[in-house]
Amino acid sequence: MGYAIAAPAQAVVPIDATSELFPVHRIYCVGRNYADHAKEMGFSGREPPFFFAKPADAVLAVAFGATGEMPYPGSTSNLHHEIELVVAIGRAGRDIAQADAAKHIWGYAVGLDMTRRDLQFALRDAGRPWDVAKGFDYSAPISPLKPIVSTGEIFSGAIWLEVNGQKRQSSDISKLMWNVNETIEHLSRYYTLVPGDLIFTGTPEGVGAVKAGDLMSGGIAGIGTLQVRVV
């Protein structure tokens, strides 16, 4: 038995300092997970976490020290950057307790949840899904993964993003409203997490628009820097 058409290539993320690749299964994203970002989006308080998804092949893997190129997507005039800590799952589980969450983490990366903000707001206001605002081609730029055995668990550390050398976002991972372990606990109530899943854990305040030609440079202490130019 064979495929009726050629099977698509497996989406992958490189692993830092090795020639190995991490195969991507699904990409989950957490919405409004920093208090000040929730406020700038018109919300307040520690609401229960909510999730949306991007397709696995939305990843745009960029090596440390390199500059990735992200095509400006169509059907938008308000493309926004959102710098995020990304968690890679290495062990399957469902209904995972906070105390056990770290056992399921393979490693961490720096990611960008790129967003067609104008479409997101229009769809939100109409009570419709956000898919075309969040899950488009190249909407998930990501750095190489660093394994948890080398980083340890990440509960704090600076997270930042500059556009053309000007600071846009600056916060600390400790300000996540729902930390990584809590997020894994909540998410695993809805889905069986499996090796290859990526979780974008939310962005701090300071999101804003970028245009063709802009250079985004963001990082997380203990992981590294992700650099992407919009083309």
C-alpha positions in Angstrom: 0.0 0.0 0.0 1.3 3.4 -0.9 0.4 7.1 -0.8 -1.9 8.4 -3.5 0.2 11.6 -3.7 3.7 12.3 -2.5 3.8 12.6 1.3 4.6 16.1 2.5 7.9 16.8 4.2 8.0 16.5 8.0 8.2 19.8 9.7 11.3 19.9 11.9 13.2 22.2 14.3 17.0 21.8 14.7 18.5 20.9 18.0 21.2 23.3 19.2 24.9 22.1 18.8 23.9 18.8 17.1 22.9 17.6 13.6 19.7 16.1 15.0 16.2 17.4 14.2 13.1 17.6 16.3 10.0 16.4 14.3 7.0 18.7 14.9 3.6 17.1 15.6 1.3 20.0 16.6 1.8 23.6 17.6 -0.4 24.8 20.5 -0.4 28.5 21.6 -1.6 30.1 24.9 -3.5 33.3 24.6 -3.1 36.4 26.9 -0.7 34.7 29.3 1.0 37.9 30.6 -1.1 40.4 32.6 0.2 43.5 30.9 -0.4 42.0 27.4 -3.9 41.1 28.4 -4.5 44.7 29.4 -3.1 46.1 26.1 -5.5 43.7 24.3 -8.5 45.1 26.4 -8.7 42.4 29.1 -7.6 42.1 32.7 -7.4 39.5 35.5 -6.1 35.9 35.6 -8.6 34.2 33.4 -8.4 30.4 32.8 -5.9 29.7 30.1 -7.2 29.3 26.6 -5.5 27.8 23.5 -5.4 28.0 19.8 -3.3 26.1 17.2 -1.0 26.6 14.2 -0.3 23.9 11.6 3.0 22.1 12.1 4.4 23.4 8.8 4.0 27.0 10.0 7.4 26.7 11.6 10.2 28.8 10.2 13.3 27.4 11.8 16.2 29.8 12.1 19.7 28.8 13.4 21.3 30.8 16.2 23.4 33.6 14.6 21.5 33.4 11.3 18.7 35.7 10.0 15.6 34.0 8.8 13.3 35.5 6.1 9.6 35.6 6.6 7.4 36.7 3.7 4.9 39.3 4.5 1.5 37.5 4.4 -1.3 38.5 2.1 -4.7 39.8 3.2 -3.4 41.9 6.1 -2.0 45.4 6.6 -1.3 44.9 10.3 1.1 42.1 10.9 2.2 41.9 14.6 5.1 40.3 16.4 4.7 38.3 19.6 7.9 37.0 21.2 7.4 33.8 23.2 9.0 30.9 25.2 8.4 27.7 23.3 8.2 24.3 25.2 8.9 21.1 23.3 7.2 17.9 24.5 9.2 14.7 24.6 7.0 12.3 26.5 3.3 11.6 25.9 0.7 12.2 28.6 -2.9 13.2 29.3 -4.3 14.9 32.4 -0.7 15.6 33.5 -0.3 17.0 37.0 1.8 20.2 37.5 4.2 18.2 39.7 4.8 15.8 36.8 4.9 18.3 34.0 8.7 18.7 33.8 9.0 15.0 33.0 7.2 15.6 29.7 9.4 18.6 28.6 12.1 17.8 26.0 13.5 21.3 25.7 12.9 25.0 25.0 13.2 27.5 22.2 12.6 31.2 21.3 9.6 31.6 19.1 7.5 34.3 17.4 3.7 34.0 17.2 3.2 36.2 14.1 -0.4 37.5 13.9 -2.6 39.2 11.3 -4.0 41.5 13.9 -6.6 43.2 11.7 -8.0 39.8 10.8 -7.9 38.6 14.4 -9.9 41.6 15.6 -12.4 41.4 12.8 -12.9 37.6 13.3 -13.1 38.0 17.1 -15.7 40.7 16.9 -17.8 38.6 14.5 -17.5 35.6 16.9 -15.6 33.5 14.3 -12.4 31.4 14.7 -9.0 33.0 14.5 -7.4 30.4 12.2 -6.5 32.7 9.3 -5.2 35.3 11.7 -2.8 32.9 13.4 -2.1 29.8 11.4 -0.7 31.1 8.1 2.5 30.1 6.3 5.7 31.0 8.2 3.7 32.3 11.2 5.8 30.4 13.8 9.5 31.4 13.4 11.5 29.4 16.0 15.1 29.1 17.2 16.9 25.8 17.6 15.8 23.8 20.6 17.9 23.5 23.8 17.3 20.3 25.8 16.0 20.7 29.4 18.9 18.5 30.5 21.2 21.5 29.6 19.0 24.4 30.6 17.1 23.0 33.6 13.5 24.0 34.1 12.8 27.6 33.1 10.7 29.6 35.5 12.3 33.0 35.0 14.6 35.0 32.8 14.5 38.0 30.6 12.4 37.9 27.4 12.7 40.7 24.9 12.2 41.8 21.3 13.6 44.6 19.2 12.5 45.8 15.8 15.3 47.6 13.7 17.2 47.9 17.0 14.4 49.6 18.9 13.1 47.8 22.0 9.4 46.7 21.6 8.9 44.0 24.2 10.7 43.5 27.5 9.6 41.3 30.4 10.5 38.2 32.4 9.3 34.6 32.1 8.4 34.7 35.8 5.5 37.0 34.8 3.6 34.3 33.0 0.1 34.2 34.6 0.1 30.4 34.0 3.6 29.1 34.2 4.9 26.3 32.0 3.9 23.4 34.3 0.4 24.9 34.9 0.0 25.4 31.2 0.9 21.7 30.5 -1.6 20.6 33.2 -4.4 22.6 31.6 -3.6 21.8 28.0 -3.3 18.1 28.7 -6.9 18.1 29.9 -8.0 18.8 26.4 -5.4 16.9 24.3 -3.1 14.0 24.7 0.3 15.6 24.4 2.8 13.6 22.4 6.5 13.8 21.5 6.9 16.5 18.9 4.3 18.9 20.2 5.3 22.5 20.7 3.7 24.9 23.1 4.0 28.7 22.5 3.5 29.9 26.1 2.3 33.5 25.5 3.7 36.9 24.8 4.4 39.9 27.1 3.2 43.5 26.5 4.6 45.6 23.7 3.2 43.8 20.6 3.2 45.9 17.5 3.2 46.0 13.7 6.1 45.2 11.4 6.4 45.8 7.7 8.5 44.4 4.8 12.2 45.2 5.4 11.9 45.2 9.3 14.4 43.1 11.3 13.0 41.4 14.4 15.6 40.3 17.0 14.3 38.7 20.2 15.6 36.4 22.8 15.2 34.6 26.1 17.9 34.4 28.8 19.4 31.0 28.9 18.2 30.0 25.4 19.5 32.5 22.8 18.4 34.9 20.2 16.0 34.6 17.2 16.5 37.0 14.3 14.0 37.3 11.5 13.6 39.8 8.7 10.2 40.4 7.1 10.5 40.3 3.3 
